[in-house]
Amino acid sequence: MRILLVTPPMTQLNTPYPATAYLVGFLRQHAARLDLEPMQADAALELFLALFSRAGITRALAQLRAIPKAKRTAAVGHVVAQGDRYVSTVDTVVRFLQSRDPAVALRIVGRELLPEGPRFAASDPGGDDLAWAFGGLGIADRAKHLASLYIDELADAIRDGVDPRFELARYGEKLASSAATFDPLQAALEGRPSLVDELLDGVTDALVARHRPDVLGLTVPFPGNLLGALRIARRARQLDPKVRVILGGGYVNTELRELADPRVFDYVDFITLDDGEAPLLALIAHLRDPSAPLFRTFVRTAAQTVELVTDPAAHDIPQQSAGTPTYAGLTLDRYVSLFEMLNPMHRLWSDGRWNKLTIAHGCYWKKCAFCDTSLDYIKRYDRTPAGLLVDRIEALVAETGQTGFHFVDEAAPPAGLGAMAEQLLERDLAITWWGNIRFEKAFTPELTQLLARSGCVAVSGGLEVASDRLLGMMNKGVTVEQVARVTRAFTDAGVMVHAYLMYGFPTETAQETIDALERVRQLFAEGCIQSAFWHRFAATVHSPIGAAPGDYGIELVTLRTPKRGRFAKNEVGFTDPTGCDHDNFAEGLRAAVYNYMHGMGIEEDARSWFPGLKLPRSTVKSDLVRAALRRAG
């Protein structure tokens, strides 16, 4: 049985999304016994390379030129005006971003090779004022940043004038995110195809011809992958009506748990929930013998209803039996590294290729009120033994020749990280790694130094609202002063720290938002964090807040069930009696941390980032963080 696992558009372009690598690695353990041939492909990368090529941009440009001048956005107008230059340079830029033609960096930084439009003006208002970011010798990095802006400008024009659903890291996201009804997705799939659709059909044609799968598995980690997945499924069935199509992944696990609309099964045969290893084994057995039971799998019945079928005797695969991920079949040298934002943590996400591993399944804390703690990917905690984890690290280094690792845990456990670090040092294995943690007191200066010696270069973690009242309310298990001490310990060890920040949490007031920004300002000023990003709070049905909104002082908006049955359900609106309009803070919060990251505006009053708003003065002591660090010392 030939099984092809595919990542649909769009995801990160610099490194493969790990789901297919995990599942192919697992299936390889059973290949001989079950007569399987597991394969994988990245359709997101293939679509990007088809579109961002001389042929693809030529086709896009023809459509952009047909738009009347009065209706062209700034991005479209610029690309049309410079169209010939884009056609002649796009292949060169992509090769450079694939690290295949590094010499062209000298021409890019000369600022004559590439057409420069609105993105360059916003990033570089002084004309060529990037020396503050890259210095006089950072030619390769400066060129990568400029080349990334070039790609962004083409993507802007494609979104504005060719296909409004297309973005570099997502495709059709708005059609899928918390989509109560399947109607918009069906209309997009059955309507007139866009250029992007046509190119994706071509990618699918090539994949089916090359791999000739009996089973096609599509992972949908995010809403911005669903439209691409269904289009691939649709085309694959047209090419080979016998192919059986499976849908799974993070989006499915989160948003389709109450699936009742049978129309999605016009495109796929099975939809699996939660970890894919055990459901896939059950499906393989079921396809060979229909009497064999399925496990956590949606099917369409003969009565045209949706049924979740699960074998009560089945169980998930423990971490130690999941096998070593493999990137076999993926052309790693064709991935594209982008450096769009002058944010050190964002660069780790989008620039360079990382081997992906998980130290533990689930979250060892699993108490945060805003998190999907009722779902398997959070609530079922299962840690990989340190020795086995480092065995897998060694295997991936041997396979890929690359020593960079991103641990993709929800929150990597301190004990697990410490045990891994000791194993790495004991085996004299030199790798570079980073991952997500909780800023908890177990990360002592001694532990952070150990992690740094083992190759840790960065950590990210949730500071969220930076308010002790709200941190307590969300059951985060940390305080601002504790976060200050932990983050400073990482910084002192030479590890970069990124803080996830949140605004608009239930009952949060304008006073608390200003106070939170003041605490963040002090954390930057005292060298505790080097990077941060504000996210707008969203209530989800699988979180403690979604389950008991009254406990958090809010009321959820009642969702109406569509006539044909619910499709997706995750984020839900709510009313907060506090009455604070959190939308007023979005731009100011973003601008503040962007400047703090570059050492600018750190001495400014927190209110200065919100011109036109009358806001209260911060009530936070001006030496709060400094005093907390003194007490720790």
C-alpha positions in Angstrom: 0.0 0.0 0.0 1.5 3.3 -1.1 0.7 6.1 1.4 1.5 9.7 0.5 1.4 12.3 3.3 1.2 15.9 2.1 1.5 19.3 3.7 -0.9 21.6 1.8 -0.5 25.4 1.2 0.5 27.5 3.0 3.0 27.0 5.8 6.5 28.2 6.7 8.7 28.3 3.7 12.0 27.8 5.4 11.5 24.4 6.9 9.1 21.5 6.6 6.1 21.4 8.9 6.9 18.3 11.0 3.6 16.4 10.9 4.4 14.3 7.8 8.0 13.7 9.1 6.6 12.4 12.4 4.1 10.1 10.7 6.4 8.8 8.0 9.0 8.0 10.6 6.3 6.1 12.6 5.0 4.2 9.6 8.4 3.1 8.5 8.6 1.1 11.7 5.6 -0.9 10.5 6.4 -0.8 6.7 7.7 -4.4 6.3 5.1 -6.0 8.6 2.2 -4.2 6.9 3.6 -4.0 3.4 3.5 -0.2 3.4 5.4 2.4 1.3 5.1 5.7 3.3 6.1 8.8 1.3 5.8 12.5 2.0 5.7 15.8 0.0 5.4 19.5 0.7 2.8 21.0 -1.6 3.1 24.4 0.1 6.7 24.7 -1.0 5.9 23.4 -4.5 3.1 26.0 -4.9 5.4 28.8 -3.8 8.1 27.8 -6.2 5.6 27.5 -9.0 4.1 30.9 -8.4 7.4 32.8 -7.5 9.1 31.9 -10.7 9.6 33.6 -14.1 6.6 31.6 -15.5 4.4 32.1 -12.5 5.1 35.9 -12.2 4.6 36.3 -15.9 1.1 34.8 -15.6 0.3 36.9 -12.5 1.6 40.1 -14.2 -0.8 39.5 -17.1 -3.7 39.5 -14.7 -2.4 42.6 -12.8 -2.0 44.6 -16.0 -5.7 43.9 -16.8 -6.8 45.8 -13.7 -7.9 49.3 -14.5 -5.5 51.9 -13.1 -8.1 53.4 -10.9 -8.7 50.1 -9.1 -5.0 49.2 -8.5 -3.7 49.2 -5.0 -0.3 50.6 -4.3 1.2 47.1 -4.4 -0.4 46.3 -7.7 0.5 49.6 -9.3 4.1 49.2 -8.2 4.5 45.6 -9.5 2.8 46.5 -12.8 5.1 49.5 -13.3 8.2 47.3 -12.6 6.8 44.1 -14.1 9.6 43.3 -16.5 12.2 43.8 -13.7 10.2 41.4 -11.4 10.0 38.8 -14.2 13.7 39.0 -14.8 14.8 38.9 -11.2 12.4 36.5 -9.4 14.4 33.3 -10.1 17.6 35.0 -9.0 16.0 36.1 -5.7 14.5 32.7 -4.9 17.8 31.0 -5.6 19.5 33.5 -3.3 16.9 32.8 -0.5 17.5 29.1 -1.0 21.2 29.7 -0.3 22.0 28.6 -3.8 23.5 31.8 -5.1 25.1 33.7 -2.2 27.3 36.0 -4.4 24.2 37.9 -5.5 24.0 39.5 -2.0 26.5 42.1 -3.1 24.2 43.2 -5.9 21.1 43.2 -3.8 22.7 45.5 -1.1 23.8 47.8 -3.9 20.1 48.7 -4.2 20.1 48.7 -8.0 19.1 45.1 -8.8 15.7 44.8 -7.2 12.6 47.0 -7.8 11.7 48.6 -4.5 8.1 49.6 -3.6 5.9 50.3 -0.5 7.4 47.6 1.7 10.9 49.1 1.3 9.6 52.6 2.1 8.0 51.4 5.3 11.0 49.4 6.4 13.7 51.9 5.4 12.3 55.4 5.6 15.8 56.9 5.4 16.6 55.5 2.0 19.4 53.2 3.1 19.3 53.4 6.8 19.8 49.7 7.6 23.2 50.1 9.1 21.7 50.3 12.6 20.4 46.8 12.1 23.2 45.1 10.2 26.3 47.2 10.6 28.9 47.7 7.9 29.7 44.1 7.3 26.3 42.3 7.5 26.0 42.0 3.8 24.4 38.6 3.6 21.8 39.4 6.3 21.0 42.8 4.8 20.6 41.2 1.4 18.3 38.5 2.8 16.1 41.2 4.4 15.8 43.2 1.2 15.1 40.1 -0.8 12.4 39.1 1.7 10.8 42.5 1.2 10.9 41.9 -2.5 9.0 38.6 -2.1 6.5 40.3 0.3 5.7 43.0 -2.3 5.0 40.4 -5.0 2.8 38.5 -2.5 0.9 41.8 -1.7 0.2 42.3 -5.4 -0.9 38.7 -5.9 -3.3 39.0 -2.9 -4.6 42.4 -4.1 -5.0 41.6 -7.7 -4.9 37.9 -8.4 -6.3 35.9 -5.5 -7.4 37.7 -2.2 -7.1 34.4 -0.4 -3.3 34.1 -0.9 -0.7 35.0 1.6 2.8 33.6 2.1 2.0 31.6 5.2 -1.7 30.9 4.8 -4.2 30.3 2.0 -8.0 30.9 2.4 -7.6 31.3 6.2 -10.8 33.4 6.6 -12.9 30.7 4.9 -11.9 28.1 7.4 -11.3 29.9 10.8 -14.2 29.0 13.1 -16.4 28.5 10.0 -19.8 27.5 11.2 -20.9 26.6 7.7 -19.1 24.8 4.8 -20.8 27.0 2.2 -17.9 29.5 1.6 -15.4 26.7 1.3 -17.6 24.7 -1.1 -18.1 27.8 -3.2 -14.4 28.4 -3.4 -13.7 24.8 -4.4 -16.4 24.7 -7.1 -16.1 28.2 -8.4 -13.9 29.6 -11.1 -10.3 28.7 -10.3 -7.8 31.4 -9.7 -4.2 31.4 -10.9 -3.2 30.0 -7.5 -5.8 27.3 -7.8 -4.5 26.3 -11.3 -0.9 26.2 -10.1 -1.9 24.0 -7.1 -3.8 21.7 -9.4 -0.6 21.4 -11.4 1.4 20.6 -8.2 -1.2 17.9 -7.4 -0.9 16.4 -10.9 2.8 16.1 -10.5 2.6 14.5 -7.0 0.0 12.0 -8.1 2.0 11.0 -11.2 5.2 10.7 -9.2 4.0 8.8 -6.2 0.9 7.0 -7.5 -0.7 6.8 -4.0 -3.3 4.3 -2.8 -3.9 6.6 0.2 -3.4 10.3 0.3 -3.1 11.9 3.8 -3.4 15.6 4.2 -2.3 17.4 7.4 -4.2 20.6 8.2 -2.3 22.3 11.1 -3.9 25.7 10.7 -7.1 27.3 9.1 -4.8 28.6 6.3 -4.2 25.0 5.1 -7.7 23.7 4.8 -8.7 25.2 1.4 -5.4 24.0 -0.1 -5.9 20.5 1.4 -9.4 20.2 0.0 -8.4 21.4 -3.4 -5.6 18.8 -3.5 -8.1 16.2 -2.4 -10.5 17.2 -5.1 -7.9 17.1 -7.9 -6.4 13.8 -6.7 -9.8 12.2 -6.8 -10.4 13.5 -10.4 -7.1 12.0 -11.4 -7.6 8.7 -9.6 -11.1 7.9 -8.3 -9.7 4.9 -6.4 -7.4 7.0 -4.1 -8.6 7.2 -0.5 -8.2 10.6 1.1 -7.6 11.2 4.8 -7.7 14.6 6.6 -6.1 15.3 9.9 -4.0 17.8 11.8 -4.2 20.5 14.4 -7.0 22.5 12.7 -9.1 19.4 12.4 -8.4 18.4 16.1 -9.4 21.8 17.3 -12.2 23.1 15.1 -13.9 20.0 13.6 -14.7 18.1 16.8 -18.5 18.9 16.4 -18.5 18.2 12.6 -22.0 17.5 11.3 -22.0 18.8 7.7 -21.5 15.8 5.4 -20.5 17.8 2.4 -16.8 17.8 3.3 -16.9 14.1 2.5 -17.5 15.0 -1.2 -13.7 15.7 -1.1 -12.3 13.3 1.5 -13.1 9.8 2.8 -12.0 10.0 6.4 -11.2 12.6 9.0 -9.2 11.6 12.0 -8.9 13.4 15.3 -5.9 14.0 17.6 -2.6 12.2 17.2 -2.5 10.4 13.8 -0.3 7.4 14.5 -3.0 5.0 16.0 -5.8 6.2 13.7 -3.6 5.7 10.7 -2.8 2.1 11.7 -6.5 1.4 12.2 -7.4 2.9 8.8 -4.8 0.8 7.0 -6.3 -2.3 8.6 -9.8 -1.1 7.7 -9.0 -0.4 4.1 -7.8 -3.9 3.7 -10.6 -5.4 5.8 -13.7 -3.1 6.2 -14.7 -5.1 9.3 -11.6 -3.9 11.1 -12.6 -1.1 13.5 -11.6 2.6 13.0 -10.2 4.7 15.7 -11.3 8.4 16.3 -12.3 8.8 12.7 -15.3 10.7 11.1 -17.0 9.0 8.2 -20.1 9.8 6.2 -22.9 7.2 6.6 -25.2 5.8 4.0 -27.9 8.0 5.4 -25.7 11.1 4.6 -24.9 11.9 8.2 -21.5 12.3 9.9 -20.5 9.7 12.4 -17.4 9.6 14.7 -16.3 5.9 14.8 -13.8 4.8 17.5 -12.6 1.5 18.8 -12.9 1.5 22.6 -10.1 -1.1 22.8 -7.6 1.1 20.8 -5.1 3.5 22.4 -2.6 6.1 21.4 1.0 5.4 20.7 3.4 6.4 23.6 6.2 8.8 22.8 8.9 6.2 23.1 7.2 4.0 20.4 6.5 6.8 18.0 9.8 6.4 16.1 12.2 8.9 14.8 10.9 11.6 12.4 12.4 11.5 8.9 12.6 14.1 6.1 13.2 11.4 3.5 11.6 12.5 0.2 11.6 16.2 1.0 14.2 18.3 -1.0 15.6 20.3 2.0 17.8 22.4 -0.2 14.8 24.0 -2.0 13.3 25.6 1.1 13.3 29.4 1.2 14.6 31.4 4.2 12.9 34.8 4.7 14.0 37.6 7.0 11.1 40.1 6.8 10.9 41.5 10.2 13.8 42.9 12.2 12.8 40.8 15.2 15.4 38.3 16.4 12.8 35.7 17.4 10.8 36.0 14.2 14.0 35.4 12.3 14.4 32.0 14.0 10.9 31.1 12.9 11.3 32.1 9.3 15.0 31.9 8.5 17.1 28.8 8.3 16.0 25.1 8.4 15.4 23.4 11.7 14.9 19.7 12.5 11.7 19.5 14.6 11.4 17.3 17.7 9.1 17.0 20.7 10.5 16.5 24.2 7.0 15.6 25.6 3.5 15.2 24.3 1.1 17.6 25.9 1.7 20.1 28.6 2.9 19.3 32.1 1.1 22.4 33.5 -2.2 22.2 31.5 -4.0 24.7 33.7 -4.0 28.0 31.8 -7.5 29.3 31.5 -7.1 30.5 27.9 -5.6 27.2 26.6 -7.4 24.2 25.0 -6.8 22.1 28.1 -9.7 19.7 27.3 -8.0 18.5 24.1 -5.6 15.6 23.8 -2.7 17.7 22.5 -2.6 19.6 25.8 -4.1 17.3 28.4 -2.2 14.0 27.7 1.3 14.4 29.0 3.9 11.9 27.9 7.6 12.7 28.1 10.2 11.0 25.9 13.1 9.4 27.8 16.2 11.7 27.5 18.4 8.9 26.1 15.9 8.0 23.4 15.4 11.7 22.6 19.1 12.2 22.0 19.3 9.0 20.0 16.6 10.7 17.7 18.7 13.9 17.6 21.7 11.9 16.4 19.7 10.1 13.8 18.3 13.4 12.4 21.8 15.0 12.3 23.0 11.9 10.4 20.1 12.0 8.0 20.0 15.8 7.2 23.6 16.9 7.9 22.1 19.8 9.9 22.4 20.4 13.7 19.7 23.0 14.3 16.7 21.8 16.3 13.4 23.4 17.2 11.6 21.7 20.0 7.9 22.2 19.3 6.5 21.4 22.7 3.5 23.4 24.1 5.8 24.0 27.0 9.0 22.0 27.3 9.4 20.5 30.9 12.4 21.9 32.8 13.4 18.4 34.0 13.2 17.0 30.5 15.3 19.8 29.2 17.9 19.3 31.9 18.1 15.6 31.3 18.5 16.2 27.5 21.2 18.8 28.1 23.2 16.4 30.2 22.9 13.7 27.6 24.0 16.1 24.9 27.1 17.1 26.9 27.9 13.6 27.9 27.9 12.4 24.3 29.8 15.5 23.2 27.1 16.2 20.7 27.2 19.8 19.4 23.7 21.1 18.3 21.9 24.4 18.3 18.4 24.4 19.7 15.5 26.5 20.9 11.9 26.0 22.0 8.9 27.1 24.1 8.8 27.0 27.9 6.9 28.4 30.9 8.8 31.1 32.8 8.7 29.0 36.0 11.0 29.0 39.0 12.5 25.6 38.1 14.6 27.5 35.6 17.3 28.4 38.0 20.5 30.2 36.9 22.3 26.8 37.2 19.8 25.1 34.9 19.8 28.0 32.3 23.6 27.8 32.2 23.4 24.0 31.6 20.9 24.5 28.8 23.1 27.1 27.2 26.2 24.9 27.3 24.2 22.1 25.6 23.4 24.5 22.7 20.3 26.4 23.7 20.2 29.8 21.9 16.7 31.0 22.5 13.5 30.4 24.4 10.0 31.7 24.1 7.3 31.8 26.8 4.1 33.4 27.9 4.2 36.5 30.0 0.7 37.1 28.7 -0.9 40.2 30.3 2.0 41.1 32.6 -0.4 41.7 35.5 -0.3 39.6 38.6 -4.1 39.8 39.1 -4.8 38.6 35.6 -2.0 36.0 35.6 -3.6 34.6 38.7 -7.0 34.7 37.1 -5.8 32.8 34.1 -4.0 30.3 36.4 -0.7 30.8 34.7 1.3 29.8 37.7 3.8 32.6 37.5 4.2 36.2 38.7 5.8 39.2 36.9 8.7 39.3 39.4 9.3 35.5 38.9 9.3 36.0 35.1 11.8 38.8 35.5 14.2 36.6 37.5 13.8 33.6 35.1 14.2 35.6 31.9 17.2 37.4 33.3 18.8 34.1 34.2 18.4 33.0 30.5 19.8 36.3 29.3 22.8 36.1 31.6 23.5 32.6 30.2 23.5 34.1 26.7 20.1 32.8 25.6 17.7 35.1 23.8 14.3 35.4 25.3 11.0 36.1 23.5 7.8 36.9 25.5 4.3 36.2 24.2 2.1 39.0 25.4 -1.7 39.2 25.4 -4.2 42.0 25.6 -8.0 42.1 25.8 -8.2 39.3 28.5 -11.6 39.2 30.3 -12.1 42.1 32.7 -8.8 43.7 31.7 -9.0 47.5 32.1 -7.2 50.3 30.4 -5.2 50.9 33.6 -4.0 47.3 33.6 -3.0 47.5 29.9 -0.9 50.6 30.6 0.6 48.9 33.7 1.4 45.8 31.7 3.2 47.8 29.0 5.2 49.6 31.8 6.3 46.2 33.2 7.3 45.0 29.7 9.2 48.3 29.2 11.1 47.6 32.4 11.9 44.0 31.3 13.4 45.3 28.1 15.3 48.0 30.0 16.8 45.5 32.5 17.9 43.1 29.7 15.5 40.4 30.7 13.8 39.9 27.3 15.0 40.8 23.8 11.9 40.1 21.8 8.1 40.2 22.3 4.8 40.2 20.5 1.3 41.2 21.5 -1.6 38.9 20.6 -5.3 39.8 21.0 -7.0 37.4 23.4 -9.6 35.1 21.8 -12.0 32.8 23.7 -12.1 29.2 22.5 -14.7 26.6 23.3 -12.1 24.0 24.4 -10.6 26.2 27.1 -11.7 26.7 30.8 -12.9 30.1 29.8 -15.0 28.7 27.0 -16.4 26.0 29.4 -17.2 28.4 32.2 -17.2 32.0 31.0 -19.1 33.3 34.0 -16.2 32.4 36.2 -14.1 34.9 34.2 -16.7 37.7 34.2 -17.8 37.3 30.6 -20.7 36.0 28.6 -20.2 34.0 25.3 -22.1 34.9 22.2 -24.5 32.2 21.3 -23.6 30.4 18.1 -26.4 29.4 15.7 -26.3 26.0 14.1 -26.4 26.1 10.3 -29.2 24.3 8.6 -26.9 21.6 7.1 -25.1 21.0 10.4 -22.1 22.6 11.9 -18.8 22.6 10.2 -16.1 24.2 12.3 -16.2 25.6 15.9 -13.4 27.1 18.0 -13.2 30.8 18.6 -16.3 32.4 20.0 -17.2 36.0 20.6 -18.0 37.3 24.1 -19.2 40.4 25.9 -17.1 41.9 28.7 -19.0 44.2 31.1 -15.7 46.1 31.8 -16.4 47.9 28.5 -12.8 48.6 27.6 -12.3 48.9 23.8 -9.1 46.9 23.4 -8.9 47.6 19.7 -7.6 51.1 20.6 -4.4 49.6 22.0 -3.4 47.3 19.2 -1.2 49.6 17.2 0.4 51.3 20.2 1.4 48.0 21.8 2.9 46.8 18.6 4.9 50.0 18.1 6.1 50.0 21.6 7.7 46.5 21.6 9.1 47.0 18.1 10.9 50.0 19.3 12.0 48.4 22.6 13.5 45.5 20.7 15.8 48.0 18.9 16.7 50.0 22.1 14.5 52.9 21.2 11.8 54.7 23.3 12.6 52.7 26.4 12.6 55.8 28.6 9.3 57.1 27.2 6.1 57.1 29.3 4.0 54.1 28.4 1.1 56.4 27.4 3.2 58.0 24.7 2.5 55.1 22.3 -1.2 55.9 22.1 -1.5 59.4 20.7 -5.1 60.8 20.8 -6.1 58.5 23.7 -6.7 59.8 27.2 -5.2 57.1 29.4 -4.3 56.9 33.1 -0.8 57.2 34.3 0.9 53.8 35.1 0.7 52.8 38.8 3.7 50.4 38.5 6.8 51.3 40.6 9.5 52.5 38.3 12.0 50.1 39.8 9.7 47.0 40.0 11.8 44.7 37.8 15.2 46.1 39.1 14.1 45.5 42.7 13.0 41.9 41.9 16.3 41.2 40.3 18.2 42.6 43.3 16.2 40.3 45.6 17.1 37.3 43.4 20.8 38.2 43.6 
